[in-house]
Amino acid sequence: MATPSDLDAIHPRFHTVGSALMRVNLNNSHSGNMSCRDPQNAQRFWITASGAPCGDLTPADLVPVRFDDLRGEGSVRPSSEANTHRRVLELPGVNACVHCHAIASTLLGFETAEQPAFLSPIVLPESEPMEYLFQPVDVWGAGLVGAVPVGVFQSTVGSPEMEQRIPVYLSRAPLTLVKGHGPFACGPSLEHCLHYLSVLEHSAIVVMALRRRGVDTVALQKAVRCADTQEAVCAYSPRRMDDLERPLAPTTGADVRSEFNAWLAYNFDLGLGAFGTGSMSRKLSADEMIFCPMSAAPQGVEASLQRLSLHSRLPEAADVRIHRLIYARTPFKTCMVTASPLANAEAMAVLAAAEGTDALIPKTGPRTPPAGGHPVVAPIDAESAYYKVRLPVASSQALAVEAGADRVPGLLQAGNGCCLIAGSGVIAAGEERLGQAAYRVSLAERMARFRLEVAINHHLLGTPPPAAFE
């Protein structure tokens, strides 16, 4: 039987991840299910109860289940998908599994092999079930989760078919997608699962927005999957979750941590960044900054902060280098790098329109800036137009060492503290406070949302295109 000490150790992490999934609409109040191995008893695992409010779990909503016979040790019934969770948790190195009904990720599955838009069919013998791959085209998705296996199932809730096939997919990728139903994620912890699901959802939003803006996503995904491109993606790859969890030196007082935590939660809750992506910092002096290796995290997840020198030291992490360059070459004192999916997609669409789809494919080596200057995302809404916001757009190669020390700082100054990196997202800065950078991130995402919706109306309803309102 479960003891109070067991629940004291398990429940807070379930509650944090479950409420985070609900706040960003990866689940509704009662959908999805979560599980993790019992850290004190290798013979059982914990899973959410059938019908439990995953967005507001109490200790009574968690059920200990035996691995050998799936017998629940309690008065409530475990999730109907406990059989699938058991097999996933038996995979080497897996301690947790989360299934959710994320909208954008699930929408990827509503297509056919005859009319592909986002998925690539895997050719198998006719006797085998149909399988696909979803290839993210943004730096975060391509670098952190890679190609995601997608399966077609005859029965999609707790079936023996799911119990058999989903662990196979998750043995070779941290995520899999049940076509028309939703994703499963596995990893060392519930937080890792949330990270993967969050990154996948943002990647799905990016690729759908790109398609709706007229970009050939099928061709782009094929190009991103090729070996040369994968090498380039690795060159610009963001930090992995395990790197984010490394112990860091003590930093500052509660006021600074509170400020960072507030904007981490703001960016996560508003969908301005996937959990565990991006970075943010505050300049303390001519010699030091406070650096956070992510710019989005849910309430209850403590992100690492560290004091870093502003003077370059080798080897130098790519994200740290960008922050150092900004403080060395601009007057700004705060900075955020966010995955902002709609702003990212709009930057990719504008860059493709200006320079061709090939400009969206990550490449190694230096890239010459366009002779006529960088393309820009122009405002069509009154607020952005009032502030005369015109956001310069560059490819992800602007982040490379070969691009030079002035590339990103120059883009930021041209954009009055904000620029877009196609495939990566938004870089925004503040004169004094993190809130000023966050405002610019939010403004960029809203500008992109207005442009996308107007473009959709143009294609469906015959109303004027975004350019008519610039």
PAVEX-308366 format. One line per 4 residues: their letters; for each residue x, y, z of C-alpha. Coordinates in steps of 0.05 Angstrom, whole numbers, plus 5000, padded with zeros to 4 digits. Layout:
a> X,Y,Z; ...;
END
This chain:
matp> 5000,5000,5000; 5020,5072,4989; 5047,5110,5049; 5045,5185,5063;
sdld> 5120,5190,5051; 5112,5160,4982; 5060,5211,4963; 5099,5269,4992;
aihp> 5156,5252,4945; 5114,5237,4883; 5055,5284,4884; 5088,5353,4876;
rfht> 5121,5334,4810; 5057,5304,4782; 5019,5367,4803; 5071,5415,4773;
vgsa> 5074,5379,4706; 4999,5366,4702; 4980,5438,4716; 5033,5463,4666;
lmrv> 5003,5418,4612; 4934,5448,4625; 4957,5521,4627; 4986,5517,4557;
nlnn> 4928,5475,4530; 4968,5412,4518; 4912,5379,4558; 4844,5401,4582;
shsg> 4828,5396,4656; 4818,5320,4656; 4852,5293,4594; 4917,5255,4586;
nmsc> 4954,5211,4635; 5023,5210,4669; 5066,5158,4703; 5133,5149,4735;
rdpq> 5173,5094,4768; 5169,5090,4843; 5237,5116,4867; 5233,5072,4929;
naqr> 5202,5008,4902; 5227,4980,4835; 5167,4932,4832; 5116,4986,4819;
fwit> 5101,5052,4785; 5054,5110,4798; 5001,5132,4748; 4943,5181,4747;
asga> 4875,5151,4763; 4823,5141,4710; 4784,5206,4701; 4832,5245,4746;
pcgd> 4837,5321,4737; 4908,5320,4710; 4909,5396,4713; 4898,5397,4789;
ltpa> 4919,5331,4817; 4912,5313,4890; 4949,5256,4924; 4886,5215,4920;
dlvp> 4889,5219,4843; 4954,5179,4840; 4953,5103,4839; 5012,5056,4854;
vrfd> 5010,4998,4804; 5050,4934,4805; 5093,4919,4743; 5081,4844,4744;
dlrg> 5005,4842,4742; 4981,4914,4733; 4945,4910,4800; 4930,4978,4830;
egsv> 4945,4986,4904; 4889,5032,4924; 4815,5048,4922; 4814,5083,4854;
rpss> 4823,5053,4785; 4888,5069,4747; 4886,5101,4679; 4859,5058,4622;
eant> 4927,5066,4589; 4966,5037,4647; 4985,4977,4605; 5020,5021,4554;
hrrv> 5055,5062,4608; 5081,4998,4641; 5116,4976,4577; 5145,5045,4565;
lelp> 5172,5049,4636; 5207,4982,4625; 5251,5014,4571; 5324,5026,4592;
gvna> 5335,5094,4623; 5261,5112,4624; 5232,5135,4691; 5170,5173,4667;
cvhc> 5118,5175,4612; 5066,5228,4595; 5010,5226,4545; 4972,5289,4526;
haia> 4923,5314,4474; 4963,5373,4448; 4922,5408,4394; 4975,5428,4343;
stll> 5013,5362,4350; 4948,5323,4341; 4928,5365,4281; 4989,5341,4244;
gfet> 4955,5274,4235; 4894,5297,4196; 4921,5283,4127; 4930,5224,4080;
aeqp> 4989,5193,4046; 4960,5216,3979; 4957,5289,4002; 5016,5299,4050;
afls> 5025,5366,4085; 5066,5352,4147; 5080,5277,4151; 5124,5232,4110;
pivl> 5099,5160,4101; 5147,5104,4116; 5144,5050,4063; 5129,4983,4096;
pese> 5101,4916,4072; 5026,4917,4062; 5017,4871,4122; 5047,4923,4168;
pmey> 5009,4982,4200; 5018,5050,4167; 5073,5092,4197; 5097,5163,4185;
lfqp> 5151,5211,4208; 5142,5284,4229; 5205,5325,4216; 5209,5391,4254;
vdvw> 5238,5448,4212; 5256,5495,4268; 5324,5493,4304; 5293,5473,4371;
gagl> 5251,5415,4346; 5302,5389,4296; 5358,5394,4347; 5322,5370,4410;
vgav> 5272,5317,4388; 5288,5302,4315; 5242,5262,4270; 5181,5238,4309;
pvgv> 5150,5170,4292; 5075,5173,4279; 5031,5111,4281; 4962,5095,4255;
fqst> 4923,5051,4305; 4858,5013,4297; 4842,5026,4371; 4873,5088,4403;
vgsp> 4857,5081,4477; 4893,5030,4520; 4892,4976,4466; 4940,4916,4462;
emeq> 4963,4946,4396; 4984,5010,4431; 5017,4970,4487; 5058,4933,4435;
ripv> 5077,4989,4386; 5086,5053,4427; 5145,5026,4468; 5179,5006,4402;
ylsr> 5173,5078,4376; 5196,5106,4443; 5256,5061,4444; 5285,5102,4387;
aplt> 5257,5172,4400; 5234,5211,4461; 5166,5224,4429; 5116,5188,4387;
lvkg> 5049,5212,4359; 4986,5170,4356; 4954,5196,4292; 4890,5234,4308;
hgpf> 4898,5224,4383; 4960,5257,4411; 5033,5248,4432; 5068,5204,4483;
acgp> 5135,5224,4513; 5184,5187,4557; 5247,5206,4593; 5286,5207,4658;
sleh> 5233,5249,4693; 5164,5279,4685; 5198,5346,4672; 5236,5316,4613;
clhy> 5170,5291,4584; 5139,5360,4591; 5200,5390,4556; 5194,5343,4496;
lsvl> 5119,5353,4490; 5127,5429,4494; 5181,5429,4440; 5139,5384,4395;
ehsa> 5078,5429,4402; 5118,5491,4383; 5148,5455,4324; 5079,5434,4301;
ivvm> 5054,5507,4306; 5115,5530,4265; 5106,5481,4208; 5031,5492,4203;
alrr> 5039,5568,4202; 5092,5561,4149; 5047,5518,4105; 4991,5568,4113;
rgvd> 5038,5623,4092; 5052,5586,4027; 5119,5552,4042; 5128,5482,4014;
tval> 5137,5447,4081; 5143,5377,4050; 5204,5398,4010; 5233,5436,4070;
qkav> 5224,5376,4116; 5258,5331,4066; 5317,5378,4061; 5323,5384,4137;
rcad> 5326,5308,4143; 5386,5301,4097; 5454,5285,4128; 5488,5351,4112;
tqea> 5431,5391,4142; 5431,5348,4205; 5505,5365,4214; 5488,5438,4208;
vcay> 5430,5432,4257; 5478,5401,4307; 5525,5460,4298; 5469,5508,4321;
sprr> 5436,5458,4368; 5409,5486,4433; 5426,5457,4501; 5394,5391,4518;
mddl> 5353,5382,4581; 5408,5344,4617; 5455,5403,4605; 5404,5451,4636;
erpl> 5403,5410,4700; 5477,5411,4715; 5492,5441,4783; 5510,5514,4778;
aptt> 5545,5561,4826; 5503,5602,4876; 5482,5668,4846; 5441,5724,4875;
gadv> 5386,5742,4922; 5313,5724,4922; 5291,5787,4886; 5332,5771,4824;
rsef> 5310,5698,4824; 5238,5721,4832; 5244,5767,4771; 5273,5711,4728;
nawl> 5221,5660,4751; 5164,5709,4736; 5186,5719,4663; 5203,5646,4654;
aynf> 5131,5629,4673; 5103,5687,4631; 5138,5662,4569; 5117,5591,4581;
dlgl> 5044,5606,4598; 5034,5652,4538; 5066,5604,4490; 5125,5650,4476;
gafg> 5175,5594,4487; 5176,5519,4495; 5198,5494,4564; 5273,5488,4567;
tgsm> 5288,5528,4504; 5319,5597,4494; 5358,5637,4545; 5356,5702,4583;
srkl> 5403,5746,4621; 5414,5811,4659; 5478,5852,4656; 5503,5866,4727;
sade> 5565,5907,4711; 5617,5917,4657; 5646,5849,4677; 5587,5804,4697;
mifc> 5518,5780,4679; 5465,5735,4709; 5451,5681,4657; 5393,5632,4653;
pmsa> 5400,5575,4601; 5326,5577,4584; 5273,5631,4574; 5210,5590,4587;
apqg> 5192,5545,4646; 5127,5531,4684; 5113,5553,4754; 5143,5504,4804;
veas> 5203,5486,4760; 5266,5520,4786; 5312,5542,4729; 5386,5549,4741;
lqrl> 5418,5618,4745; 5492,5632,4744; 5539,5691,4747; 5582,5692,4685;
slhs> 5639,5737,4662; 5623,5782,4603; 5693,5769,4577; 5697,5714,4526;
rlpe> 5726,5648,4549; 5739,5586,4508; 5706,5539,4500; 5645,5584,4497;
aadv> 5573,5560,4494; 5536,5588,4433; 5479,5618,4474; 5526,5650,4524;
rihr> 5567,5680,4467; 5506,5716,4438; 5490,5749,4505; 5562,5770,4514;
liya> 5564,5801,4444; 5500,5840,4457; 5526,5870,4521; 5594,5885,4491;
rtpf> 5566,5920,4429; 5500,5951,4449; 5475,5993,4508; 5422,5942,4528;
ktcm> 5424,5911,4598; 5376,5852,4592; 5365,5801,4537; 5317,5744,4519;
vtas> 5322,5691,4465; 5255,5656,4455; 5228,5602,4410; 5164,5643,4397;
plan> 5131,5596,4345; 5089,5645,4304; 5144,5698,4302; 5192,5643,4282;
aeam> 5146,5619,4227; 5133,5689,4201; 5208,5703,4199; 5218,5638,4159;
avla> 5162,5656,4111; 5189,5727,4100; 5260,5701,4090; 5235,5648,4041;
aaeg> 5197,5701,4001; 5258,5745,3998; 5313,5694,3986; 5279,5628,3969;
tdal> 5264,5566,4011; 5337,5546,4008; 5352,5602,4056; 5313,5565,4110;
ipkt> 5357,5503,4107; 5412,5504,4161; 5482,5502,4131; 5551,5500,4159;
gprt> 5602,5554,4142; 5595,5629,4134; 5537,5660,4096; 5542,5728,4063;
ppag> 5487,5777,4086; 5439,5799,4031; 5465,5857,3989; 5401,5897,3995;
ghpv> 5397,5890,4070; 5358,5842,4113; 5284,5830,4099; 5237,5855,4153;
vapi> 5171,5835,4185; 5128,5897,4181; 5069,5912,4227; 4998,5913,4204;
daes> 4965,5925,4272; 4958,5994,4302; 4999,5983,4365; 5060,5957,4329;
ayyk> 5054,6010,4275; 5048,6065,4329; 5115,6043,4357; 5144,6039,4287;
vrlp> 5165,5966,4297; 5199,5935,4237; 5235,5871,4255; 5297,5852,4215;
vass> 5301,5778,4196; 5365,5736,4188; 5377,5662,4179; 5400,5618,4236;
qala> 5471,5625,4210; 5472,5694,4240; 5483,5658,4306; 5546,5624,4282;
veag> 5616,5646,4302; 5632,5655,4228; 5578,5708,4222; 5622,5757,4260;
adrv> 5614,5795,4325; 5570,5851,4298; 5515,5811,4264; 5465,5800,4320;
pgll> 5480,5866,4357; 5470,5902,4291; 5404,5868,4279; 5380,5886,4349;
qagn> 5398,5959,4341; 5364,5962,4273; 5301,5932,4303; 5300,5978,4364;
gccl> 5316,5921,4411; 5285,5863,4374; 5301,5819,4314; 5279,5752,4286;
iags> 5323,5692,4270; 5288,5648,4219; 5285,5577,4247; 5304,5599,4318;
gvia> 5255,5653,4341; 5262,5721,4373; 5321,5758,4404; 5298,5817,4446;
agee> 5333,5865,4493; 5315,5915,4546; 5346,5980,4567; 5341,5965,4642;
rlgq> 5292,5908,4658; 5275,5839,4634; 5203,5862,4627; 5224,5908,4570;
aayr> 5254,5849,4532; 5192,5807,4547; 5147,5863,4519; 5186,5861,4453;
vsla> 5181,5785,4450; 5106,5789,4461; 5098,5845,4409; 5136,5804,4357;
erma> 5091,5743,4369; 5028,5786,4365; 5052,5819,4300; 5062,5750,4270;
rfrl> 4994,5726,4294; 4960,5785,4260; 4997,5773,4196; 4982,5699,4195;
evai> 4907,5708,4208; 4901,5762,4155; 4938,5716,4106; 4890,5659,4121;
nhhl> 4830,5706,4111; 4861,5728,4045; 4865,5657,4019; 4798,5633,4046;
lgtp> 4754,5695,4042; 4787,5738,3989; 4803,5795,4036; 4867,5836,4024;
ppaa> 4935,5804,4040; 4979,5827,4097; 5021,5871,4051; 4959,5914,4038;
fe> 4960,5937,4111; 5034,5950,4120;
END
